[in-house]
Amino acid sequence: MSRASGVAEVTDADFAAEVLGAELPVLVEFTADWCPPCRQMAPVLSALAAEEDGRLKVVQLDVDANPDTTNAYGVLSMPTFMVFRGGEPLWSVVGARPKRRLLEELADVL
């Protein structure tokens, strides 16, 4: 998987604990090894995780290894970004984007 440094990986097994049970809002990137735009997003996610530390938790989920969570949220395209707060998905968007644009979009839900 195109791992972003400083960004935790979540799985079907720990999604409920790590994402749905988190105190902070959580940005989940649904990603895959075979997805070039996902690789482009790795440095953006790393920077976002560092800048928003303490305000936003940033994690990645490999869709190929975790079909249950992927299907539960109807994720069909990569990368898909979702923000969860209080166990509920608040916002989602599909496709790579520059960090500035992602931050602007996240500002509405944070």
MODELLER restraints for C-alpha pairs under 7 A, 6 or more apart:
rsr = mdl.restraints
at = mdl.atoms
rsr.add(forms.Gaussian(group=physical.xy_distance, feature=features.Distance(at['CA:1:A'], at['CA:32:A']), mean=5.77, stdev=0.5))
rsr.add(forms.Gaussian(group=physical.xy_distance, feature=features.Distance(at['CA:1:A'], at['CA:33:A']), mean=4.35, stdev=0.5))
rsr.add(forms.Gaussian(group=physical.xy_distance, feature=features.Distance(at['CA:1:A'], at['CA:62:A']), mean=6.67, stdev=0.5))
rsr.add(forms.Gaussian(group=physical.xy_distance, feature=features.Distance(at['CA:2:A'], at['CA:33:A']), mean=5.77, stdev=0.5))
rsr.add(forms.Gaussian(group=physical.xy_distance, feature=features.Distance(at['CA:2:A'], at['CA:38:A']), mean=6.80, stdev=0.5))
rsr.add(forms.Gaussian(group=physical.xy_distance, feature=features.Distance(at['CA:2:A'], at['CA:39:A']), mean=5.30, stdev=0.5))
rsr.add(forms.Gaussian(group=physical.xy_distance, feature=features.Distance(at['CA:2:A'], at['CA:42:A']), mean=6.65, stdev=0.5))
rsr.add(forms.Gaussian(group=physical.xy_distance, feature=features.Distance(at['CA:3:A'], at['CA:42:A']), mean=6.31, stdev=0.5))
rsr.add(forms.Gaussian(group=physical.xy_distance, feature=features.Distance(at['CA:4:A'], at['CA:42:A']), mean=4.34, stdev=0.5))
rsr.add(forms.Gaussian(group=physical.xy_distance, feature=features.Distance(at['CA:4:A'], at['CA:43:A']), mean=6.14, stdev=0.5))
rsr.add(forms.Gaussian(group=physical.xy_distance, feature=features.Distance(at['CA:4:A'], at['CA:45:A']), mean=6.22, stdev=0.5))
rsr.add(forms.Gaussian(group=physical.xy_distance, feature=features.Distance(at['CA:4:A'], at['CA:46:A']), mean=5.33, stdev=0.5))
rsr.add(forms.Gaussian(group=physical.xy_distance, feature=features.Distance(at['CA:5:A'], at['CA:46:A']), mean=5.51, stdev=0.5))
rsr.add(forms.Gaussian(group=physical.xy_distance, feature=features.Distance(at['CA:6:A'], at['CA:46:A']), mean=5.77, stdev=0.5))
rsr.add(forms.Gaussian(group=physical.xy_distance, feature=features.Distance(at['CA:6:A'], at['CA:49:A']), mean=6.82, stdev=0.5))
rsr.add(forms.Gaussian(group=physical.xy_distance, feature=features.Distance(at['CA:7:A'], at['CA:46:A']), mean=6.24, stdev=0.5))
rsr.add(forms.Gaussian(group=physical.xy_distance, feature=features.Distance(at['CA:7:A'], at['CA:49:A']), mean=6.58, stdev=0.5))
rsr.add(forms.Gaussian(group=physical.xy_distance, feature=features.Distance(at['CA:7:A'], at['CA:58:A']), mean=5.93, stdev=0.5))
rsr.add(forms.Gaussian(group=physical.xy_distance, feature=features.Distance(at['CA:7:A'], at['CA:59:A']), mean=5.36, stdev=0.5))
rsr.add(forms.Gaussian(group=physical.xy_distance, feature=features.Distance(at['CA:7:A'], at['CA:60:A']), mean=6.88, stdev=0.5))
rsr.add(forms.Gaussian(group=physical.xy_distance, feature=features.Distance(at['CA:8:A'], at['CA:59:A']), mean=4.88, stdev=0.5))
rsr.add(forms.Gaussian(group=physical.xy_distance, feature=features.Distance(at['CA:8:A'], at['CA:60:A']), mean=6.31, stdev=0.5))
rsr.add(forms.Gaussian(group=physical.xy_distance, feature=features.Distance(at['CA:9:A'], at['CA:59:A']), mean=5.59, stdev=0.5))
rsr.add(forms.Gaussian(group=physical.xy_distance, feature=features.Distance(at['CA:9:A'], at['CA:60:A']), mean=4.79, stdev=0.5))
rsr.add(forms.Gaussian(group=physical.xy_distance, feature=features.Distance(at['CA:9:A'], at['CA:61:A']), mean=5.80, stdev=0.5))
rsr.add(forms.Gaussian(group=physical.xy_distance, feature=features.Distance(at['CA:10:A'], at['CA:59:A']), mean=6.52, stdev=0.5))
rsr.add(forms.Gaussian(group=physical.xy_distance, feature=features.Distance(at['CA:10:A'], at['CA:60:A']), mean=6.05, stdev=0.5))
rsr.add(forms.Gaussian(group=physical.xy_distance, feature=features.Distance(at['CA:10:A'], at['CA:61:A']), mean=5.26, stdev=0.5))
rsr.add(forms.Gaussian(group=physical.xy_distance, feature=features.Distance(at['CA:11:A'], at['CA:61:A']), mean=6.12, stdev=0.5))
rsr.add(forms.Gaussian(group=physical.xy_distance, feature=features.Distance(at['CA:11:A'], at['CA:66:A']), mean=5.90, stdev=0.5))
rsr.add(forms.Gaussian(group=physical.xy_distance, feature=features.Distance(at['CA:12:A'], at['CA:66:A']), mean=5.30, stdev=0.5))
rsr.add(forms.Gaussian(group=physical.xy_distance, feature=features.Distance(at['CA:12:A'], at['CA:68:A']), mean=6.22, stdev=0.5))
rsr.add(forms.Gaussian(group=physical.xy_distance, feature=features.Distance(at['CA:12:A'], at['CA:69:A']), mean=5.62, stdev=0.5))
rsr.add(forms.Gaussian(group=physical.xy_distance, feature=features.Distance(at['CA:19:A'], at['CA:26:A']), mean=6.14, stdev=0.5))
rsr.add(forms.Gaussian(group=physical.xy_distance, feature=features.Distance(at['CA:19:A'], at['CA:84:A']), mean=7.00, stdev=0.5))
rsr.add(forms.Gaussian(group=physical.xy_distance, feature=features.Distance(at['CA:20:A'], at['CA:84:A']), mean=6.89, stdev=0.5))
rsr.add(forms.Gaussian(group=physical.xy_distance, feature=features.Distance(at['CA:20:A'], at['CA:86:A']), mean=6.45, stdev=0.5))
rsr.add(forms.Gaussian(group=physical.xy_distance, feature=features.Distance(at['CA:20:A'], at['CA:87:A']), mean=3.86, stdev=0.5))
rsr.add(forms.Gaussian(group=physical.xy_distance, feature=features.Distance(at['CA:20:A'], at['CA:88:A']), mean=6.96, stdev=0.5))
rsr.add(forms.Gaussian(group=physical.xy_distance, feature=features.Distance(at['CA:21:A'], at['CA:86:A']), mean=6.94, stdev=0.5))
rsr.add(forms.Gaussian(group=physical.xy_distance, feature=features.Distance(at['CA:21:A'], at['CA:87:A']), mean=6.08, stdev=0.5))
rsr.add(forms.Gaussian(group=physical.xy_distance, feature=features.Distance(at['CA:24:A'], at['CA:55:A']), mean=6.43, stdev=0.5))
rsr.add(forms.Gaussian(group=physical.xy_distance, feature=features.Distance(at['CA:24:A'], at['CA:56:A']), mean=5.77, stdev=0.5))
rsr.add(forms.Gaussian(group=physical.xy_distance, feature=features.Distance(at['CA:24:A'], at['CA:57:A']), mean=6.30, stdev=0.5))
rsr.add(forms.Gaussian(group=physical.xy_distance, feature=features.Distance(at['CA:24:A'], at['CA:85:A']), mean=6.97, stdev=0.5))
rsr.add(forms.Gaussian(group=physical.xy_distance, feature=features.Distance(at['CA:25:A'], at['CA:56:A']), mean=5.34, stdev=0.5))
rsr.add(forms.Gaussian(group=physical.xy_distance, feature=features.Distance(at['CA:25:A'], at['CA:57:A']), mean=6.25, stdev=0.5))
rsr.add(forms.Gaussian(group=physical.xy_distance, feature=features.Distance(at['CA:25:A'], at['CA:83:A']), mean=6.66, stdev=0.5))
rsr.add(forms.Gaussian(group=physical.xy_distance, feature=features.Distance(at['CA:25:A'], at['CA:84:A']), mean=5.67, stdev=0.5))
rsr.add(forms.Gaussian(group=physical.xy_distance, feature=features.Distance(at['CA:25:A'], at['CA:85:A']), mean=4.60, stdev=0.5))
rsr.add(forms.Gaussian(group=physical.xy_distance, feature=features.Distance(at['CA:26:A'], at['CA:56:A']), mean=5.79, stdev=0.5))
rsr.add(forms.Gaussian(group=physical.xy_distance, feature=features.Distance(at['CA:26:A'], at['CA:57:A']), mean=4.59, stdev=0.5))
rsr.add(forms.Gaussian(group=physical.xy_distance, feature=features.Distance(at['CA:26:A'], at['CA:58:A']), mean=5.75, stdev=0.5))
rsr.add(forms.Gaussian(group=physical.xy_distance, feature=features.Distance(at['CA:26:A'], at['CA:83:A']), mean=5.41, stdev=0.5))
rsr.add(forms.Gaussian(group=physical.xy_distance, feature=features.Distance(at['CA:26:A'], at['CA:84:A']), mean=5.15, stdev=0.5))
rsr.add(forms.Gaussian(group=physical.xy_distance, feature=features.Distance(at['CA:26:A'], at['CA:85:A']), mean=6.51, stdev=0.5))
rsr.add(forms.Gaussian(group=physical.xy_distance, feature=features.Distance(at['CA:27:A'], at['CA:57:A']), mean=6.14, stdev=0.5))
rsr.add(forms.Gaussian(group=physical.xy_distance, feature=features.Distance(at['CA:27:A'], at['CA:58:A']), mean=4.81, stdev=0.5))
rsr.add(forms.Gaussian(group=physical.xy_distance, feature=features.Distance(at['CA:27:A'], at['CA:59:A']), mean=6.27, stdev=0.5))
rsr.add(forms.Gaussian(group=physical.xy_distance, feature=features.Distance(at['CA:27:A'], at['CA:81:A']), mean=6.71, stdev=0.5))
rsr.add(forms.Gaussian(group=physical.xy_distance, feature=features.Distance(at['CA:27:A'], at['CA:82:A']), mean=5.64, stdev=0.5))
rsr.add(forms.Gaussian(group=physical.xy_distance, feature=features.Distance(at['CA:27:A'], at['CA:83:A']), mean=4.45, stdev=0.5))
rsr.add(forms.Gaussian(group=physical.xy_distance, feature=features.Distance(at['CA:27:A'], at['CA:84:A']), mean=6.58, stdev=0.5))
rsr.add(forms.Gaussian(group=physical.xy_distance, feature=features.Distance(at['CA:28:A'], at['CA:58:A']), mean=6.10, stdev=0.5))
rsr.add(forms.Gaussian(group=physical.xy_distance, feature=features.Distance(at['CA:28:A'], at['CA:59:A']), mean=5.00, stdev=0.5))
rsr.add(forms.Gaussian(group=physical.xy_distance, feature=features.Distance(at['CA:28:A'], at['CA:60:A']), mean=5.51, stdev=0.5))
rsr.add(forms.Gaussian(group=physical.xy_distance, feature=features.Distance(at['CA:28:A'], at['CA:61:A']), mean=6.93, stdev=0.5))
rsr.add(forms.Gaussian(group=physical.xy_distance, feature=features.Distance(at['CA:28:A'], at['CA:81:A']), mean=5.58, stdev=0.5))
rsr.add(forms.Gaussian(group=physical.xy_distance, feature=features.Distance(at['CA:28:A'], at['CA:82:A']), mean=5.21, stdev=0.5))
rsr.add(forms.Gaussian(group=physical.xy_distance, feature=features.Distance(at['CA:28:A'], at['CA:83:A']), mean=6.25, stdev=0.5))
rsr.add(forms.Gaussian(group=physical.xy_distance, feature=features.Distance(at['CA:29:A'], at['CA:59:A']), mean=6.36, stdev=0.5))
rsr.add(forms.Gaussian(group=physical.xy_distance, feature=features.Distance(at['CA:29:A'], at['CA:60:A']), mean=4.70, stdev=0.5))
rsr.add(forms.Gaussian(group=physical.xy_distance, feature=features.Distance(at['CA:29:A'], at['CA:61:A']), mean=6.14, stdev=0.5))
rsr.add(forms.Gaussian(group=physical.xy_distance, feature=features.Distance(at['CA:29:A'], at['CA:79:A']), mean=6.40, stdev=0.5))
rsr.add(forms.Gaussian(group=physical.xy_distance, feature=features.Distance(at['CA:29:A'], at['CA:80:A']), mean=5.79, stdev=0.5))
rsr.add(forms.Gaussian(group=physical.xy_distance, feature=features.Distance(at['CA:29:A'], at['CA:81:A']), mean=4.62, stdev=0.5))
rsr.add(forms.Gaussian(group=physical.xy_distance, feature=features.Distance(at['CA:29:A'], at['CA:82:A']), mean=6.69, stdev=0.5))
rsr.add(forms.Gaussian(group=physical.xy_distance, feature=features.Distance(at['CA:30:A'], at['CA:60:A']), mean=6.03, stdev=0.5))
rsr.add(forms.Gaussian(group=physical.xy_distance, feature=features.Distance(at['CA:30:A'], at['CA:61:A']), mean=4.94, stdev=0.5))
rsr.add(forms.Gaussian(group=physical.xy_distance, feature=features.Distance(at['CA:30:A'], at['CA:62:A']), mean=6.14, stdev=0.5))
rsr.add(forms.Gaussian(group=physical.xy_distance, feature=features.Distance(at['CA:30:A'], at['CA:63:A']), mean=6.06, stdev=0.5))
rsr.add(forms.Gaussian(group=physical.xy_distance, feature=features.Distance(at['CA:30:A'], at['CA:78:A']), mean=6.39, stdev=0.5))
rsr.add(forms.Gaussian(group=physical.xy_distance, feature=features.Distance(at['CA:30:A'], at['CA:79:A']), mean=5.56, stdev=0.5))
rsr.add(forms.Gaussian(group=physical.xy_distance, feature=features.Distance(at['CA:30:A'], at['CA:80:A']), mean=5.13, stdev=0.5))
rsr.add(forms.Gaussian(group=physical.xy_distance, feature=features.Distance(at['CA:30:A'], at['CA:81:A']), mean=6.29, stdev=0.5))
rsr.add(forms.Gaussian(group=physical.xy_distance, feature=features.Distance(at['CA:31:A'], at['CA:38:A']), mean=5.95, stdev=0.5))
rsr.add(forms.Gaussian(group=physical.xy_distance, feature=features.Distance(at['CA:31:A'], at['CA:60:A']), mean=6.71, stdev=0.5))
rsr.add(forms.Gaussian(group=physical.xy_distance, feature=features.Distance(at['CA:31:A'], at['CA:61:A']), mean=5.98, stdev=0.5))
rsr.add(forms.Gaussian(group=physical.xy_distance, feature=features.Distance(at['CA:31:A'], at['CA:62:A']), mean=5.11, stdev=0.5))
rsr.add(forms.Gaussian(group=physical.xy_distance, feature=features.Distance(at['CA:31:A'], at['CA:63:A']), mean=5.90, stdev=0.5))
rsr.add(forms.Gaussian(group=physical.xy_distance, feature=features.Distance(at['CA:31:A'], at['CA:78:A']), mean=5.64, stdev=0.5))
rsr.add(forms.Gaussian(group=physical.xy_distance, feature=features.Distance(at['CA:31:A'], at['CA:79:A']), mean=5.17, stdev=0.5))
rsr.add(forms.Gaussian(group=physical.xy_distance, feature=features.Distance(at['CA:32:A'], at['CA:38:A']), mean=6.91, stdev=0.5))
rsr.add(forms.Gaussian(group=physical.xy_distance, feature=features.Distance(at['CA:32:A'], at['CA:62:A']), mean=5.36, stdev=0.5))
rsr.add(forms.Gaussian(group=physical.xy_distance, feature=features.Distance(at['CA:32:A'], at['CA:63:A']), mean=5.90, stdev=0.5))
rsr.add(forms.Gaussian(group=physical.xy_distance, feature=features.Distance(at['CA:32:A'], at['CA:64:A']), mean=6.59, stdev=0.5))
rsr.add(forms.Gaussian(group=physical.xy_distance, feature=features.Distance(at['CA:32:A'], at['CA:78:A']), mean=7.00, stdev=0.5))
rsr.add(forms.Gaussian(group=physical.xy_distance, feature=features.Distance(at['CA:35:A'], at['CA:78:A']), mean=6.68, stdev=0.5))
rsr.add(forms.Gaussian(group=physical.xy_distance, feature=features.Distance(at['CA:37:A'], at['CA:79:A']), mean=6.87, stdev=0.5))
rsr.add(forms.Gaussian(group=physical.xy_distance, feature=features.Distance(at['CA:37:A'], at['CA:96:A']), mean=5.58, stdev=0.5))
rsr.add(forms.Gaussian(group=physical.xy_distance, feature=features.Distance(at['CA:38:A'], at['CA:78:A']), mean=6.84, stdev=0.5))
rsr.add(forms.Gaussian(group=physical.xy_distance, feature=features.Distance(at['CA:38:A'], at['CA:79:A']), mean=5.50, stdev=0.5))
rsr.add(forms.Gaussian(group=physical.xy_distance, feature=features.Distance(at['CA:38:A'], at['CA:96:A']), mean=6.89, stdev=0.5))
rsr.add(forms.Gaussian(group=physical.xy_distance, feature=features.Distance(at['CA:41:A'], at['CA:96:A']), mean=6.24, stdev=0.5))
rsr.add(forms.Gaussian(group=physical.xy_distance, feature=features.Distance(at['CA:44:A'], at['CA:99:A']), mean=5.62, stdev=0.5))
rsr.add(forms.Gaussian(group=physical.xy_distance, feature=features.Distance(at['CA:49:A'], at['CA:57:A']), mean=6.80, stdev=0.5))
rsr.add(forms.Gaussian(group=physical.xy_distance, feature=features.Distance(at['CA:49:A'], at['CA:58:A']), mean=5.56, stdev=0.5))
rsr.add(forms.Gaussian(group=physical.xy_distance, feature=features.Distance(at['CA:63:A'], at['CA:70:A']), mean=5.83, stdev=0.5))
rsr.add(forms.Gaussian(group=physical.xy_distance, feature=features.Distance(at['CA:77:A'], at['CA:94:A']), mean=6.75, stdev=0.5))
rsr.add(forms.Gaussian(group=physical.xy_distance, feature=features.Distance(at['CA:78:A'], at['CA:94:A']), mean=6.79, stdev=0.5))
rsr.add(forms.Gaussian(group=physical.xy_distance, feature=features.Distance(at['CA:78:A'], at['CA:95:A']), mean=6.51, stdev=0.5))
rsr.add(forms.Gaussian(group=physical.xy_distance, feature=features.Distance(at['CA:79:A'], at['CA:94:A']), mean=5.93, stdev=0.5))
rsr.add(forms.Gaussian(group=physical.xy_distance, feature=features.Distance(at['CA:79:A'], at['CA:95:A']), mean=5.28, stdev=0.5))
rsr.add(forms.Gaussian(group=physical.xy_distance, feature=features.Distance(at['CA:79:A'], at['CA:96:A']), mean=6.51, stdev=0.5))
rsr.add(forms.Gaussian(group=physical.xy_distance, feature=features.Distance(at['CA:80:A'], at['CA:93:A']), mean=5.82, stdev=0.5))
rsr.add(forms.Gaussian(group=physical.xy_distance, feature=features.Distance(at['CA:80:A'], at['CA:94:A']), mean=4.36, stdev=0.5))
rsr.add(forms.Gaussian(group=physical.xy_distance, feature=features.Distance(at['CA:80:A'], at['CA:95:A']), mean=6.20, stdev=0.5))
rsr.add(forms.Gaussian(group=physical.xy_distance, feature=features.Distance(at['CA:81:A'], at['CA:92:A']), mean=5.41, stdev=0.5))
rsr.add(forms.Gaussian(group=physical.xy_distance, feature=features.Distance(at['CA:81:A'], at['CA:93:A']), mean=5.35, stdev=0.5))
rsr.add(forms.Gaussian(group=physical.xy_distance, feature=features.Distance(at['CA:81:A'], at['CA:94:A']), mean=6.23, stdev=0.5))
rsr.add(forms.Gaussian(group=physical.xy_distance, feature=features.Distance(at['CA:82:A'], at['CA:89:A']), mean=6.56, stdev=0.5))
rsr.add(forms.Gaussian(group=physical.xy_distance, feature=features.Distance(at['CA:82:A'], at['CA:91:A']), mean=5.56, stdev=0.5))
rsr.add(forms.Gaussian(group=physical.xy_distance, feature=features.Distance(at['CA:82:A'], at['CA:92:A']), mean=4.23, stdev=0.5))
rsr.add(forms.Gaussian(group=physical.xy_distance, feature=features.Distance(at['CA:82:A'], at['CA:93:A']), mean=6.67, stdev=0.5))
rsr.add(forms.Gaussian(group=physical.xy_distance, feature=features.Distance(at['CA:83:A'], at['CA:89:A']), mean=5.75, stdev=0.5))
rsr.add(forms.Gaussian(group=physical.xy_distance, feature=features.Distance(at['CA:83:A'], at['CA:90:A']), mean=5.65, stdev=0.5))
rsr.add(forms.Gaussian(group=physical.xy_distance, feature=features.Distance(at['CA:83:A'], at['CA:91:A']), mean=5.30, stdev=0.5))
rsr.add(forms.Gaussian(group=physical.xy_distance, feature=features.Distance(at['CA:83:A'], at['CA:92:A']), mean=6.44, stdev=0.5))
rsr.add(forms.Gaussian(group=physical.xy_distance, feature=features.Distance(at['CA:84:A'], at['CA:90:A']), mean=5.63, stdev=0.5))
